[in-house]
């Protein structure tokens, strides 16, 4: 089992196009490849010092180059990310 430390948030990475149901809002800067928010992650664990109002199971949007990739398998990717790098929470 992987646990988040300090204020870090551990996410299981997904691509936005894999989301089921609901609408995805594409930001105005979507034409810029460097800034496209094309990933979201399911919260797997939250570090004890994290002050964000998030819970395990929440889906968070973040920039594709943010976070530290910590585990990648053929089917899954996990990243550890600082709270200040999270761009938003996806609500159903």
C-alpha positions in Angstrom: 0.0 0.0 0.0 1.2 3.5 -0.8 0.6 6.3 1.7 0.8 10.1 1.1 3.1 12.0 3.4 3.2 15.7 4.6 0.7 17.7 2.6 0.9 15.6 -0.5 -2.2 14.0 -2.3 -1.9 10.6 -3.9 -3.9 10.3 -7.1 -4.8 7.4 -9.5 -4.5 9.1 -12.9 -7.2 9.1 -15.6 -7.6 11.0 -18.9 -10.6 13.3 -19.2 -11.9 11.4 -22.2 -12.4 8.3 -20.0 -14.9 10.0 -17.8 -18.3 8.5 -17.7 -21.4 10.8 -17.5 -21.5 14.5 -16.8 -20.0 17.3 -18.8 -16.3 18.4 -19.0 -15.8 22.1 -19.2 -12.9 22.9 -21.5 -11.0 26.1 -20.4 -10.4 29.0 -22.9 -6.7 28.2 -23.1 -7.4 24.6 -24.3 -5.8 25.4 -27.7 -2.4 25.7 -26.0 -0.8 22.3 -25.7 1.3 23.3 -22.7 -1.7 24.4 -20.6 -4.4 21.9 -21.4 -6.0 20.3 -18.3 -6.4 16.8 -19.8 -5.9 14.7 -16.7 -7.9 14.1 -13.6 -7.1 11.8 -10.7 -9.0 9.9 -8.1 -7.8 10.7 -4.6 -6.3 7.5 -3.2 -4.7 9.0 0.0 -4.3 12.4 1.6 -1.2 13.4 3.6 -1.8 14.3 7.3 -0.8 17.9 6.8 -3.1 18.6 3.8 -5.6 21.4 4.5 -7.7 21.0 1.3 -11.3 20.0 1.8 -11.1 16.8 -0.3 -11.8 13.2 0.5 -10.6 9.8 -0.7 -12.5 9.0 -3.9 -12.8 12.7 -5.0 -11.8 13.4 -8.6 -9.3 16.3 -9.1 -8.2 18.1 -12.2 -4.5 18.9 -12.5 -2.0 19.9 -15.3 -0.5 17.0 -17.1 3.1 17.8 -16.1 2.3 18.4 -12.4 3.0 15.9 -9.7 5.6 13.2 -9.2 4.9 10.0 -11.0 5.5 7.3 -8.4 4.1 4.1 -10.0 3.1 3.2 -13.5 1.9 -0.2 -14.7 0.6 -1.2 -18.0 -2.9 -0.2 -16.9 -2.5 2.3 -14.1 -0.5 5.4 -13.2 -0.2 7.1 -9.8 1.1 10.5 -8.9 1.9 12.4 -5.7 0.9 16.0 -6.1 1.1 19.2 -3.9 -2.2 20.8 -3.1 -1.2 24.0 -4.8 -0.9 22.1 -8.1 -4.6 21.0 -8.0 -6.8 23.0 -10.4 -10.2 21.8 -9.3 -12.6 19.2 -8.0 -15.0 17.4 -10.3 -18.5 17.1 -8.8 -21.2 14.7 -10.2 
